[in-house]
Amino acid sequence: MAASLTRRLVLGIYAAIIVVPLVVVVAGSFKTTQQLFRSPFGLPSSLAPTNYRTVLTDASMSTAFVNSVIVTGAAVALTLAIGSLASYGLARIPGWRGWVLYGFLVLGMAVPAQSNMIPQYVLFQNLGLLDSRVGLILIEIVAALPVAVFILTGFMRTLPRELFEAGLVDGAGPWRTYRSIALPVSLPSLAATAIFLFVIQWNDLLYPLLFIHDPTKTTLPLALLNFQGEFLTNYPLLFTGVIVASTPLVIAYVLLQRYFVAGMTAGSVKG
């Protein structure tokens, strides 16, 4: 009984830590700056979507939204394609060689992104990739690829070898086996990885802040900084922008949650 009450108390506190800031942000998006500072935890006096109208009609936010869709969509698709190919190869390499290559690729998750900023900036400057969506897509792929390889390799190693041997008997080569056997049975893991990549790359602020200076190439996280000034921050518009920017993430998770749960649990139990 005591353990159950303790568990409920801990879960209740954890839920409050998550829910209270969310309620403050949602309620604050319907307030003015004066109302927010006067009563930060109070309910808004009206539900007039003035802030949402301002954010959605802002040309810079519209441009940033389009840029985020282009960069994130291309980065997620290419990261999945490259990561699934690498994971398939690593899962099929027998013995210690596969584990060494796997460890080398996954080691990228242990390297702080900040430690590479100066050489990356110099490299991008020399290649003419500053203020470029292509450059931003490339760096997003490189940064997220270790995560994709880590998740997908763990799943593909659980696939029975008999499945691939049957394809080999039927005359399928490595590419045909990957395309017709490995990818279809890996859809749950691919969906789970896609959600992780989408969250990471959609919310990324570091690389756009480092490589993008042209206002027409900014992404949503970078555009949200426009609501923050040197002496005053327009928190109601900032809260509204955060909600607008988070909406695609919520929609993606709702649509893919079944695959997300299946992908995260796949391969955890053998047999």
C-alpha positions as CSV (number, residue, x, y, z in Angstrom):
1,M,0.0,0.0,0.0
2,A,2.8,2.4,1.0
3,A,4.7,1.6,-2.2
4,S,1.6,2.2,-4.3
5,L,1.0,5.6,-2.7
6,T,4.7,6.6,-3.1
7,R,4.6,5.6,-6.8
8,R,1.4,7.6,-7.3
9,L,2.9,10.6,-5.5
10,V,6.0,10.5,-7.6
11,L,4.0,10.1,-10.8
12,G,1.7,13.0,-9.8
13,I,4.7,15.3,-9.1
14,Y,6.2,14.3,-12.5
15,A,2.9,14.9,-14.3
16,A,2.6,18.4,-12.6
17,I,6.2,19.3,-13.7
18,I,5.1,18.5,-17.3
19,V,1.6,19.9,-17.3
20,V,2.0,23.2,-15.4
21,P,4.6,24.7,-17.9
22,L,2.4,23.4,-20.8
23,V,-0.7,25.1,-19.3
24,V,1.3,28.4,-18.8
25,V,2.5,28.4,-22.4
26,V,-0.9,27.6,-23.9
27,A,-2.7,30.2,-21.6
28,G,0.1,32.7,-22.2
29,S,-0.4,32.5,-26.0
30,F,-3.8,34.2,-25.6
31,K,-2.5,37.0,-23.3
32,T,-0.9,40.3,-23.9
33,T,2.5,41.0,-22.3
34,Q,1.0,43.1,-19.6
35,Q,-1.5,40.3,-18.7
36,L,1.2,37.7,-18.7
37,F,3.4,39.6,-16.3
38,R,0.4,40.6,-14.1
39,S,-0.9,37.0,-13.8
40,P,1.5,34.4,-15.3
41,F,-0.4,31.4,-13.9
42,G,-3.9,32.9,-14.4
43,L,-6.4,32.1,-17.2
44,P,-6.6,34.5,-20.2
45,S,-9.3,37.1,-20.2
46,S,-10.4,36.0,-23.7
47,L,-9.6,33.3,-26.2
48,A,-9.2,35.8,-29.1
49,P,-6.4,34.4,-31.4
50,T,-4.7,37.7,-31.9
51,N,-1.2,36.3,-31.2
52,Y,-1.8,33.3,-33.5
53,R,-3.0,35.6,-36.3
54,T,0.1,37.7,-35.8
55,V,2.5,34.7,-35.9
56,L,0.7,33.0,-38.8
57,T,0.6,36.1,-41.0
58,D,4.2,37.1,-40.2
59,A,6.1,36.7,-43.5
60,S,9.4,35.7,-41.7
61,M,7.6,32.9,-39.8
62,S,6.0,31.6,-43.0
63,T,9.4,31.6,-44.8
64,A,10.9,29.9,-41.8
65,F,8.2,27.3,-41.7
66,V,8.8,26.4,-45.4
67,N,12.5,26.2,-44.8
68,S,12.0,23.9,-41.8
69,V,9.8,21.6,-43.9
70,I,12.3,21.5,-46.7
71,V,15.4,21.0,-44.5
72,T,13.8,18.5,-42.1
73,G,11.9,16.5,-44.7
74,A,15.1,16.1,-46.9
75,A,17.3,15.4,-43.9
76,V,15.0,12.8,-42.3
77,A,14.5,11.0,-45.7
78,L,18.2,10.9,-46.5
79,T,19.3,10.0,-43.0
80,L,16.8,7.1,-43.0
81,A,18.0,5.9,-46.4
82,I,21.7,6.1,-45.5
83,G,21.2,4.8,-42.0
84,S,19.1,1.8,-43.1
85,L,21.7,0.9,-45.8
86,A,24.5,1.1,-43.2
87,S,22.5,-0.8,-40.6
88,Y,21.7,-3.6,-43.0
89,G,25.4,-4.0,-43.9
90,L,26.5,-3.9,-40.3
91,A,23.9,-6.4,-39.3
92,R,25.1,-8.8,-42.1
93,I,28.8,-8.5,-41.3
94,P,29.7,-11.5,-39.2
95,G,32.1,-11.5,-36.2
96,W,34.0,-8.7,-34.6
97,R,34.4,-6.6,-37.8
98,G,30.7,-5.7,-37.8
99,W,30.9,-4.7,-34.1
100,V,34.0,-2.5,-34.7
101,L,32.4,-0.7,-37.6
102,Y,29.2,-0.3,-35.6
103,G,31.0,1.1,-32.6
104,F,32.9,3.5,-34.8
105,L,29.7,4.9,-36.3
106,V,27.8,5.0,-33.1
107,L,30.7,6.8,-31.4
108,G,29.5,9.9,-33.1
109,M,26.8,10.2,-30.4
110,A,29.5,10.7,-27.8
111,V,31.1,13.6,-29.5
112,P,29.7,17.0,-28.4
113,A,28.5,19.0,-31.4
114,Q,30.0,22.2,-29.9
115,S,33.5,20.7,-30.2
116,N,33.3,20.5,-34.0
117,M,31.8,24.0,-34.7
118,I,34.9,25.8,-35.6
119,P,36.3,23.2,-38.2
120,Q,32.8,22.7,-39.5
121,Y,32.3,26.5,-40.0
122,V,35.7,26.8,-41.8
123,L,34.9,23.8,-44.0
124,F,31.5,25.1,-44.9
125,Q,32.9,28.5,-45.7
126,N,35.6,27.0,-48.0
127,L,32.9,24.9,-49.8
128,G,30.5,27.8,-50.1
129,L,27.8,26.1,-48.1
130,L,27.1,28.9,-45.7
131,D,23.5,30.3,-46.0
132,S,22.6,27.2,-47.9
133,R,19.7,24.8,-47.4
134,V,21.9,22.1,-48.9
135,G,24.6,22.7,-46.4
136,L,22.1,22.7,-43.6
137,I,20.7,19.4,-44.8
138,L,24.1,17.8,-45.0
139,I,25.1,18.8,-41.5
140,E,21.8,17.6,-40.1
141,I,22.3,14.2,-41.8
142,V,25.8,13.9,-40.4
143,A,24.7,14.8,-36.9
144,A,21.7,12.5,-36.8
145,L,23.2,9.5,-38.6
146,P,24.7,7.8,-35.5
147,V,21.3,7.8,-33.9
148,A,19.7,6.2,-36.9
149,V,22.4,3.6,-37.1
150,F,22.1,2.8,-33.4
151,I,18.4,2.2,-33.5
152,L,18.2,0.4,-36.9
153,T,21.2,-1.9,-36.5
154,G,19.8,-3.2,-33.1
155,F,16.6,-4.1,-34.9
156,M,18.1,-5.6,-38.0
157,R,20.4,-7.8,-36.0
158,T,17.3,-9.6,-34.6
159,L,16.0,-10.5,-38.1
160,P,16.5,-14.3,-38.7
161,R,19.2,-15.2,-41.1
162,E,16.9,-17.8,-42.7
163,L,14.9,-14.9,-44.1
164,F,17.9,-13.6,-46.1
165,E,19.0,-17.1,-47.0
166,A,15.6,-17.8,-48.5
167,G,16.0,-14.7,-50.6
168,L,19.4,-15.8,-51.7
169,V,18.0,-19.2,-52.8
170,D,15.4,-17.4,-54.9
171,G,18.2,-15.5,-56.7
172,A,18.0,-12.2,-54.9
173,G,21.2,-10.2,-54.7
174,P,22.2,-7.9,-51.8
175,W,20.4,-4.9,-53.1
176,R,17.2,-6.9,-53.9
177,T,17.4,-8.5,-50.4
178,Y,17.7,-5.1,-48.8
179,R,14.9,-3.6,-50.8
180,S,12.4,-6.4,-50.8
181,I,13.1,-8.2,-47.5
182,A,14.9,-6.0,-45.0
183,L,13.0,-2.7,-45.5
184,P,9.5,-4.1,-45.4
185,V,10.0,-6.0,-42.2
186,S,11.8,-3.0,-40.7
187,L,8.9,-0.6,-41.1
188,P,8.1,-0.3,-37.4
189,S,11.7,0.5,-36.6
190,L,12.0,2.9,-39.5
191,A,8.9,4.7,-38.2
192,A,10.3,5.0,-34.7
193,T,13.6,6.3,-36.1
194,A,11.8,8.7,-38.3
195,I,10.0,10.3,-35.3
196,F,13.3,10.6,-33.4
197,L,15.0,12.2,-36.4
198,F,12.0,14.5,-37.0
199,V,12.1,15.8,-33.4
200,I,15.9,16.3,-33.4
201,Q,16.1,17.9,-36.8
202,W,12.9,20.0,-36.6
203,N,13.9,21.5,-33.2
204,D,17.6,22.0,-34.0
205,L,18.8,25.5,-33.3
206,L,22.6,25.1,-33.2
207,Y,23.4,24.5,-36.8
208,P,21.0,27.1,-38.3
209,L,22.4,29.6,-35.8
210,L,25.9,28.7,-36.8
211,F,25.6,28.4,-40.6
212,I,22.6,30.6,-41.6
213,H,22.7,34.4,-41.6
214,D,20.4,35.1,-44.5
215,P,16.8,35.9,-43.1
216,T,15.3,34.1,-46.1
217,K,17.0,30.8,-45.1
218,T,16.2,30.7,-41.4
219,T,14.3,27.8,-39.9
220,L,11.5,28.0,-37.3
221,P,13.7,27.6,-34.1
222,L,15.9,30.4,-35.4
223,A,12.9,32.6,-36.3
224,L,11.6,32.3,-32.8
225,L,14.6,34.2,-31.6
226,N,13.1,37.3,-33.3
227,F,10.6,37.6,-30.5
228,Q,13.5,37.9,-28.0
229,G,15.1,41.4,-27.8
230,E,18.1,42.7,-25.9
231,F,16.0,44.3,-23.1
232,L,12.5,42.8,-23.6
233,T,11.1,39.5,-24.8
234,N,7.6,39.3,-26.2
235,Y,6.7,36.1,-24.3
236,P,3.1,35.8,-25.6
237,L,4.2,35.8,-29.2
238,L,7.1,33.5,-28.3
239,F,4.7,31.1,-26.6
240,T,2.5,31.2,-29.7
241,G,5.4,30.5,-32.0
242,V,6.5,27.6,-29.8
243,I,3.0,26.1,-30.1
244,V,2.8,26.6,-33.8
245,A,6.3,25.1,-34.3
246,S,5.4,22.1,-32.1
247,T,2.2,21.3,-33.9
248,P,3.8,19.2,-36.7
249,L,5.6,17.2,-34.1
250,V,2.4,16.4,-32.2
251,I,0.6,15.5,-35.5
252,A,3.5,13.2,-36.6
253,Y,3.6,11.4,-33.2
254,V,-0.2,10.9,-33.2
255,L,-0.2,9.5,-36.7
256,L,2.9,7.2,-36.1
257,Q,2.6,6.3,-32.4
258,R,1.5,2.8,-33.2
259,Y,4.6,2.2,-35.2
260,F,6.7,4.1,-32.7
261,V,5.7,1.8,-29.8
262,A,6.2,-1.3,-32.1
263,G,9.5,-0.1,-33.3
264,M,10.9,0.6,-29.8
265,T,9.8,-2.8,-28.5
266,A,10.8,-4.8,-31.6
267,G,13.9,-6.9,-31.0
268,S,13.7,-6.5,-27.2
269,V,12.5,-10.1,-26.8
270,K,13.8,-13.0,-28.9
271,G,11.8,-16.0,-29.9
